[in-house]
Amino acid sequence: MTLAPVEPLVLRELRVAFGDVRAVDGVDLVVRAGSVTGLVGPNGCGKTTTLRAVLGLVRPAAGTVAVAGIPGGLAARAHVAWVPDEPGGLDELTVDEFVDLVGALWRADAGYAARAALLLDAFGLATRRRSMLASLSHGQRRLVTIAAAVALRRALLIVDEATAALDPEAVITLREVVRTVAARGGGVLLATQDLAFAERVCDRVTLLTRGRVAAEGTPQELRAQFGAASLEDVFVAAAGVAERQQEVRSALEAL
């Protein structure tokens, strides 16, 4: 008898509320081993709150979270590598010191340092390893954080606002890194507003609006479902923003 593989992430009917506001309202989402899943949507749609629930940083009002088959919490978090949307603090550390700190805190294996060095080189940061984080640009700091997280080789890699502050070369490299993580059996969850990036790198996409799932499927399935030429057109249709788009166009005619 062959056992079904344990999925890196399974969310069922996830709900997160802040007072009377339902930030996440009944979200189902599965990240499969060897795949990249995109969580896309506008600001305030619930993407980051969903990620924080996965990490155990906010308490769900209802529903379940399972990471590598483990119910959400501290034990589950040990199987997650996380890249936040805004890397902050630790300005006085050098790049190497930051990487070493991440490895120590997350009890990385013996190959962690070599993998991190390879990733820093891939991101064009090999010559900045003795530089303090404070001296790096916002985009470079994000790349350092991404390199450290990917090098951990956890069951689930989460990247919030995946392409934020990255230049085109870094975005291309990130795409290759993410696909390599998936090819080696890891699960990847990307929260992003970059629809073009999501369309190119993601095996499946979950579109959130107002804390709810508006559409879910492969990019090809979503384009077919909405008769759309691109994921951007899917978003316009599924999120119900076509009317607002027309209002903007009408307003701009007066310029």
C-alpha distance (Angstrom), angle and dihedral (degrees) to the residues before:
residue distance angle dihedral
M1 . . .
T2 3.81 . .
L3 3.79 115.9 .
A4 3.79 119.0 -137.4
P5 3.82 112.5 -109.6
V6 3.79 117.6 -101.5
E7 3.79 109.5 -110.7
P8 3.83 116.2 -128.1
L9 3.82 90.4 -130.1
V10 3.79 136.2 13.3
L11 3.82 123.1 175.6
R12 3.79 119.8 -175.5
E13 3.80 123.5 -171.9
L14 3.80 90.7 -27.4
R15 3.79 114.2 -170.0
V16 3.81 127.0 -179.6
A17 3.80 121.4 179.7
F18 3.79 133.4 -173.5
G19 3.77 104.1 -162.2
D20 3.78 107.0 -55.5
V21 3.80 92.9 -16.5
R22 3.82 116.9 98.6
A23 3.80 102.2 -151.3
V24 3.81 91.7 175.5
D25 3.78 117.4 24.4
G26 3.79 118.2 -171.7
V27 3.82 101.8 -34.7
D28 3.82 119.4 -179.8
L29 3.80 115.4 -168.5
V30 3.81 136.0 158.6
V31 3.80 126.6 -167.5
R32 3.79 109.2 -163.5
A33 3.79 125.9 -152.0
G34 3.79 110.5 -94.2
S35 3.79 94.5 21.2
V36 3.80 142.1 100.2
T37 3.80 118.4 -134.9
G38 3.78 122.7 -166.8
L39 3.80 121.9 -148.4
V40 3.79 103.0 -162.8
G41 3.76 136.0 175.4
P42 3.81 144.4 107.4
N43 3.80 127.6 -64.8
G44 3.78 111.4 -68.1
C45 3.80 95.4 21.0
G46 3.81 94.3 119.0
K47 3.81 102.9 -97.5
T48 3.80 98.7 126.7
T49 3.81 92.8 38.8
T50 3.80 88.8 54.5
L51 3.80 90.2 51.9
R52 3.79 91.7 48.0
A53 3.80 89.7 52.6
V54 3.81 89.6 52.9
L55 3.81 89.3 51.8
G56 3.80 92.8 47.7
L57 3.81 92.2 -116.1
V58 3.81 92.3 123.2
R59 3.80 126.7 32.9
P60 3.80 116.2 -120.8
A61 3.77 116.6 -126.6
A62 3.80 89.0 -146.8
G63 3.79 142.0 -12.5
T64 3.79 132.2 52.9
V65 3.79 138.0 -81.9
A66 3.81 122.3 -161.7
V67 3.81 124.4 180.0
A68 3.81 114.4 -168.6
G69 3.79 86.8 -17.6
I70 3.82 93.2 -53.3
P71 3.83 119.7 118.6
G72 3.80 112.1 -110.6
G73 3.80 117.0 -84.1
L74 3.80 139.0 77.8
A75 3.80 94.0 -39.5
A76 3.80 90.9 51.9
R77 3.80 92.9 45.6
A78 3.80 89.8 63.5
H79 3.81 87.4 70.3
V80 3.82 94.4 53.2
A81 3.80 131.2 84.2
W82 3.79 109.8 -160.7
V83 3.79 133.4 -163.0
P84 3.83 109.9 -168.1
D85 3.79 121.7 -146.7
E86 3.82 92.8 -117.9
P87 3.81 115.7 37.3
G88 3.78 105.2 -156.4
G89 3.80 141.9 163.2
L90 3.80 129.4 27.4
D91 3.80 90.3 81.7
E92 3.79 91.7 153.8
L93 3.81 93.5 61.7
T94 3.77 123.5 92.6
V95 3.80 119.6 -128.1
D96 3.81 90.9 -102.0
E97 3.81 91.8 48.1
F98 3.80 90.9 51.0
V99 3.80 91.8 49.7
D100 3.81 90.4 48.3
L101 3.81 90.9 49.4
V102 3.81 92.3 51.8
G103 3.79 90.1 49.2
A104 3.80 92.3 50.5
L105 3.80 95.8 45.3
W106 3.80 93.0 47.7
R107 3.81 95.4 39.6
A108 3.78 93.8 -122.3
D109 3.79 121.5 -160.7
A110 3.80 126.4 -108.6
G111 3.80 94.0 -88.8
Y112 3.80 95.2 54.4
A113 3.83 98.6 94.7
A114 3.81 93.6 49.8
R115 3.81 92.0 48.2
A116 3.80 91.7 48.3
A117 3.82 91.3 50.4
L118 3.81 90.7 50.3
L119 3.81 91.3 50.4
L120 3.81 93.4 47.4
D121 3.79 88.0 52.8
A122 3.82 91.0 49.0
F123 3.80 89.1 52.9
G124 3.83 91.8 50.3
L125 3.82 94.8 -109.1
A126 3.81 101.2 113.7
T127 3.82 91.4 109.9
R128 3.82 93.1 48.1
R129 3.79 98.8 57.6
R130 3.82 92.2 108.5
S131 3.79 92.9 44.3
M132 3.78 119.6 107.0
L133 3.78 115.4 -111.2
A134 3.81 88.8 -122.0
S135 3.81 89.5 65.0
L136 3.81 94.0 56.1
S137 3.77 127.7 89.5
H138 3.78 119.7 -110.0
G139 3.79 90.4 -103.4
Q140 3.80 93.3 49.4
R141 3.80 90.9 50.9
R142 3.78 89.7 52.9
L143 3.80 89.7 51.6
V144 3.81 90.8 52.4
T145 3.80 89.6 51.2
I146 3.81 91.4 47.7
A147 3.81 92.1 49.1
A148 3.81 92.3 51.3
A149 3.80 92.8 46.9
V150 3.80 96.0 47.2
A151 3.81 91.4 46.7
L152 3.82 90.0 60.3
R153 3.84 89.9 69.5
R154 3.78 96.6 -148.1
A155 3.81 124.7 172.4
L156 3.81 90.1 -108.4
L157 3.81 127.8 35.6
I158 3.81 115.3 -165.3
V159 3.80 120.9 -168.6
D160 3.80 117.6 -176.3
E161 3.83 115.1 -151.3
A162 3.77 88.8 -3.3
T163 3.81 101.3 -160.1
A164 3.80 99.7 30.7
A165 3.84 112.5 138.4
L166 3.82 93.0 -3.2
D167 3.79 122.1 131.2
P168 3.82 119.8 -129.7
E169 3.81 94.2 -96.3
A170 3.80 91.6 51.7
V171 3.81 90.9 48.1
I172 3.80 90.6 54.0
T173 3.81 91.1 48.7
L174 3.80 91.4 46.9
R175 3.79 89.6 53.3
E176 3.81 90.1 55.0
V177 3.81 92.3 45.6
V178 3.81 92.6 50.9
R179 3.79 92.8 48.3
T180 3.84 89.6 49.3
V181 3.82 91.0 52.8
A182 3.80 89.5 52.7
A183 3.81 93.4 44.5
R184 3.80 88.8 57.3
G185 3.80 91.4 55.3
G186 3.79 102.1 -93.9
G187 3.77 125.1 132.5
V188 3.81 118.7 -125.6
L189 3.80 128.0 -161.9
L190 3.80 115.3 -169.7
A191 3.79 120.4 -170.6
T192 3.77 107.2 -161.1
Q193 3.77 147.8 149.2
D194 3.81 89.7 -155.7
L195 3.80 99.5 103.1
A196 3.81 94.6 178.7
F197 3.82 90.8 54.7
A198 3.80 91.7 46.4
E199 3.79 91.1 50.5
R200 3.79 92.3 52.7
V201 3.82 100.4 42.7
C202 3.82 108.3 27.5
D203 3.79 126.1 90.3
R204 3.80 90.3 -163.8
V205 3.79 133.4 13.6
T206 3.79 130.5 -154.0
L207 3.81 113.8 -162.3
L208 3.80 115.8 -153.1
T209 3.79 126.6 -162.7
R210 3.79 123.2 172.6
G211 3.78 91.4 -11.3
R212 3.80 95.0 -54.7
V213 3.79 134.0 101.7
A214 3.81 106.9 -105.3
A215 3.81 95.7 176.8
E216 3.80 139.7 -7.6
G217 3.79 136.1 -172.6
T218 3.77 143.9 82.6
P219 3.82 115.1 -43.6
Q220 3.80 88.1 -108.0
E221 3.82 92.8 50.8
L222 3.80 91.9 48.4
R223 3.80 93.4 49.4
A224 3.81 89.8 50.0
Q225 3.80 93.5 45.6
F226 3.80 93.6 53.4
G227 3.80 97.9 31.5
A228 3.79 87.6 -120.1
A229 3.79 131.9 154.3
S230 3.81 94.5 -147.5
L231 3.79 143.2 11.1
E232 3.80 87.5 -102.5
D233 3.81 89.3 60.5
V234 3.82 88.9 47.5
F235 3.79 89.3 54.3
V236 3.80 92.5 50.1
A237 3.81 90.7 52.0
A238 3.81 100.0 38.8
A239 3.80 96.5 42.5
G240 3.78 92.8 47.8
V241 3.79 94.8 -125.4
A242 3.81 97.4 129.9
E243 3.80 91.3 98.2
R244 3.78 91.9 50.0
Q245 3.81 89.4 48.4
Q246 3.78 90.2 55.4
E247 3.82 90.9 48.6
V248 3.80 89.5 54.6
R249 3.79 91.8 49.4
S250 3.79 91.2 50.0
A251 3.79 91.4 49.3
L252 3.80 92.0 50.0
E253 3.78 91.5 55.3
A254 3.80 87.1 73.9
L255 3.81 92.4 61.2
